[in-house]
Amino acid sequence: MTIEFKGRTAFITGGASGAGFGQAKVFGREGCKVAIADIRGDAVEKALAELRAEGIEAYGVELDITDRAAFARAADDVEAALGPVSMLFGTAGVSIFGPLEQATYDDYDWIFGVNLGGVVNLMQTFVPRMIAQGLGGHIVNTASLGCFFANSGSGIYSASKFAVHGITMAMRDALKDKGIGVSLVAPANIKSNIAESIDTRPEKFAHSGYKVDAREIAALHEIYSQGMEPEELAGHVKQAILENRFYVIPYPESRGLLEMTFQQALDAIPPADTDLEGQAKRHEAMMKYIAARREMDTERYGSSTR
Ligand SMILES: NC(=O)c1ccc[n+]([C@@H]2O[C@H](COP(=O)([O-])OP(=O)(O)OC[C@H]3O[C@@H](n4cnc5c(N)ncnc54)[C@H](O)[C@@H]3O)[C@@H](O)[C@H]2O)c1
């Protein structure tokens, strides 16, 4: 399945800045019509001007991706302006860091709402439309290297990205026979404005356990200033789409951490030649369930899951 980008409409959350803006430029240059959706209206206007100056057909929408009704309206507006959306980029994300045990519910609700909720709302809004259109396409959600391991300081952020990882992997399976590919980006460091994401936090989540002051923002800026250029990252995303590859992790320095993480999991598994009876029993039960499930799903939904 090789995808043709030219003429497709792409919908990009967080498209006014950083990784999302890089995707807008790269896929716009490939001939996609791009819709950028972002909570910061002024940033949308600025990004649109830049994209259009390059000759890219672009449409902007000020959208809080946690607002489901607004999301549906945004989808209608974009499809009326640019035609059916067949490429989705769930790129918007926010972060807040500090000792996990200091977190408040507001911290959880804000981070999970945007990072996971935004991806869920994007897919809930557009996947049924994409299937109905039958144009195929691709979905790219952005997690983080933190979707594979977590520590206290970035605990909520990482947990939200673990969930993005999981739901994106499941969606790849769900859409595999529908001509819609699904990929996950797990970046280590991107040159972006995410250090300032606290500015986009709605007042209703202000009761935070964390202090985010100018010193913290400056320290974060210093890290992200050394990050990968968004357009370079989007180039890796493009390649992954062309190969219909799930993971996009173009950071060689991540190998050690991932090896360590997966090795820990592998080390917890007993040798394959132990508990043979238990293995056989569990395998048989699972196979029986899968067969029953296939039958029930086909009856109820006309297609079967695994
Ligand atoms: N910067 C990094 O080093 C890094 C590393 C790993 C993963 N990521 C992920 O990359 C993605 C892109 O982030 P970035 O680094 O380019 O940051 P960025 O801040 O430059 O871009 C994110 C955009 O999302 C928008 N946004 C925030 N909340 C929103 C909401 N509720 N509704 C709509 N738009 C909203 C912001 O206004 C911003 O324009 C995020 O998912 C982030 O978690 C970033």
The ligand as an SDF file (V2000), in Angstrom:
LIG
                    3D

 44 48  0  0  0  0  0  0  0  0999 V2000
    9.3580   19.0980   22.2880 N   0  0  0  0  0  0  0  0  0  0  0  0
    9.7930   17.9040   22.6060 C   0  0  0  0  0  0  0  0  0  0  0  0
   10.9640   17.7070   22.9150 O   0  0  0  0  0  0  0  0  0  0  0  0
    8.8620   16.7290   22.5840 C   0  0  0  0  0  0  0  0  0  0  0  0
    9.3850   15.4690   22.9190 C   0  0  0  0  0  0  0  0  0  0  0  0
    8.5380   14.3610   22.8690 C   0  0  0  0  0  0  0  0  0  0  0  0
    7.2300   14.5120   22.4640 C   0  0  0  0  0  0  0  0  0  0  0  0
    6.7460   15.7600   22.1510 N   0  0  0  0  0  0  0  0  0  0  0  0
    5.3580   15.8550   21.7160 C   0  0  0  0  0  0  0  0  0  0  0  0
    5.3220   16.4910   20.4540 O   0  0  0  0  0  0  0  0  0  0  0  0
    4.0190   17.0530   20.2670 C   0  0  0  0  0  0  0  0  0  0  0  0
    4.1420   18.4470   19.6900 C   0  0  0  0  0  0  0  0  0  0  0  0
    4.6800   19.3020   20.6710 O   0  0  0  0  0  0  0  0  0  0  0  0
    5.7920   20.3870   20.3580 P   0  0  0  0  0  0  0  0  0  0  0  0
    6.9920   19.9800   21.0950 O   0  0  0  0  0  0  0  0  0  0  0  0
    5.8700   20.6450   18.9230 O   0  0  0  0  0  0  0  0  0  0  0  0
    5.1780   21.6270   21.1790 O   0  0  0  0  0  0  0  0  0  0  0  0
    4.5610   23.0330   20.7680 P   0  0  0  0  0  0  0  0  0  0  0  0
    4.1050   23.6340   22.0520 O   0  0  0  0  0  0  0  0  0  0  0  0
    5.5170   23.8160   19.9280 O   0  0  0  0  0  0  0  0  0  0  0  0
    3.3070   22.6260   19.8790 O   0  0  0  0  0  0  0  0  0  0  0  0
    2.1380   22.0790   20.4590 C   0  0  0  0  0  0  0  0  0  0  0  0
    0.9260   22.8760   20.0020 C   0  0  0  0  0  0  0  0  0  0  0  0
   -0.2480   22.2930   20.6100 O   0  0  0  0  0  0  0  0  0  0  0  0
   -1.1270   23.3400   20.9230 C   0  0  0  0  0  0  0  0  0  0  0  0
   -2.0870   22.9480   21.9560 N   0  0  0  0  0  0  0  0  0  0  0  0
   -1.8850   22.8150   23.2870 C   0  0  0  0  0  0  0  0  0  0  0  0
   -3.0300   22.4910   23.9120 N   0  0  0  0  0  0  0  0  0  0  0  0
   -3.9840   22.4130   22.9450 C   0  0  0  0  0  0  0  0  0  0  0  0
   -5.3850   22.1230   22.9710 C   0  0  0  0  0  0  0  0  0  0  0  0
   -6.0230   21.8590   24.1070 N   0  0  0  0  0  0  0  0  0  0  0  0
   -6.0640   22.1540   21.8080 N   0  0  0  0  0  0  0  0  0  0  0  0
   -5.4230   22.4370   20.6420 C   0  0  0  0  0  0  0  0  0  0  0  0
   -4.1130   22.7280   20.5580 N   0  0  0  0  0  0  0  0  0  0  0  0
   -3.3990   22.6990   21.7040 C   0  0  0  0  0  0  0  0  0  0  0  0
   -0.2360   24.4790   21.3850 C   0  0  0  0  0  0  0  0  0  0  0  0
   -0.8890   25.7280   21.3110 O   0  0  0  0  0  0  0  0  0  0  0  0
    0.9550   24.3420   20.4300 C   0  0  0  0  0  0  0  0  0  0  0  0
    0.8060   25.1930   19.3100 O   0  0  0  0  0  0  0  0  0  0  0  0
    3.3360   16.9850   21.6260 C   0  0  0  0  0  0  0  0  0  0  0  0
    2.4110   15.9180   21.6360 O   0  0  0  0  0  0  0  0  0  0  0  0
    4.4760   16.6950   22.5850 C   0  0  0  0  0  0  0  0  0  0  0  0
    4.0410   16.0270   23.7390 O   0  0  0  0  0  0  0  0  0  0  0  0
    7.5340   16.8570   22.2060 C   0  0  0  0  0  0  0  0  0  0  0  0
  1  2  1  0
  2  3  2  0
  2  4  1  0
  4  5  1  0
  4 44  2  0
  5  6  2  0
  6  7  1  0
  7  8  2  0
  8  9  1  0
  8 44  1  0
  9 10  1  0
  9 42  1  0
 10 11  1  0
 11 12  1  0
 11 40  1  0
 12 13  1  0
 13 14  1  0
 14 15  2  0
 14 16  1  0
 14 17  1  0
 17 18  1  0
 18 19  2  0
 18 20  1  0
 18 21  1  0
 21 22  1  0
 22 23  1  0
 23 24  1  0
 23 38  1  0
 24 25  1  0
 25 26  1  0
 25 36  1  0
 26 27  1  0
 26 35  1  0
 27 28  2  0
 28 29  1  0
 29 30  1  0
 29 35  2  0
 30 31  1  0
 30 32  2  0
 32 33  1  0
 33 34  2  0
 34 35  1  0
 36 37  1  0
 36 38  1  0
 38 39  1  0
 40 41  1  0
 40 42  1  0
 42 43  1  0
M  CHG  2   8   1  16  -1
M  END
$$$$
